[in-house]
């Protein structure tokens, strides 16, 4: 089997490539930038906003499956009018180009989406096949557009995740650790509720999925229940031996974000078990391993 991974230089894509290689599966990475010489797999530079380039690349590589991790993920940056055309070209149009190319060569496609496709009101966990979409921000709108393009395929997986953290990029955990070096106390929101997702654990699940034909919509975060960002921050500091105090505040009190965020990022993951997939480990265990891996 050969799998193309888009966004291979990013936080999730790099872990997916590593997971594929660890299982002896042929991996081809792609991203918009040149890869370092140390990149562990075959690599192709690819701008997914160029439909012709995408079609040509996939016809040349002929992957059996594509795990599409490439995305614009700067949620606040996506709200800037000057960025919106590019955000759309990456998250919506680019995903559509990949979907069409996958259909042409009869390859499976796995698309990474987000809890942000939902409004995030109430406190009931969203199920994978819920259709009550109502994104609060432009990032969510474009990711939903990507979902719709992928769902037109016969062989597709849409995997929604939330609160991702990994070793290869920027994330909440790294931000909290950096801020703790400068501040004795930090204000962190306590009315947005969800579950963290460690990209190494998620990568294992994504590869498990792509080896099957159990297509459809899924939710995937680590296990361990639902927490607030403030709870998450407290655990980060506790496990890393930091004495930084967390001051819980409401989203309104925090008042810094440009983009509106969902209060309810609870995702129902029961479909994973129903379809024979192994859930991700507890998020606290994942956080311990992450901190150990980055030397914290």
Secondary structure, DSSP 4 states (H G I P E B T S, - for coil): -EEEEETTTSHHHHHHHHHHHHTT-EEEEEESSPPPTT-SSEEEE--TT-HHHHHHHHHHH--SEEEE------TTGGGSHHHHHHHHIIIIIHHHHHHHHHHHHT-EEEEEEEGGGB---SSSPBPTT---B--SSHHHHHHHHHHHHHTTSSSEEEEEE-SEE-TTS--HHHHHHHHHTT-SEEEEESS-EE--EEHHHHHHHHHHHHTS---EEEE--EES--EEHHHHHHHHHHHTT--PEEEEE-HHHH---SS---SB--B--HHHHHTTPPPEEEHHHHHHHHHHHTT-
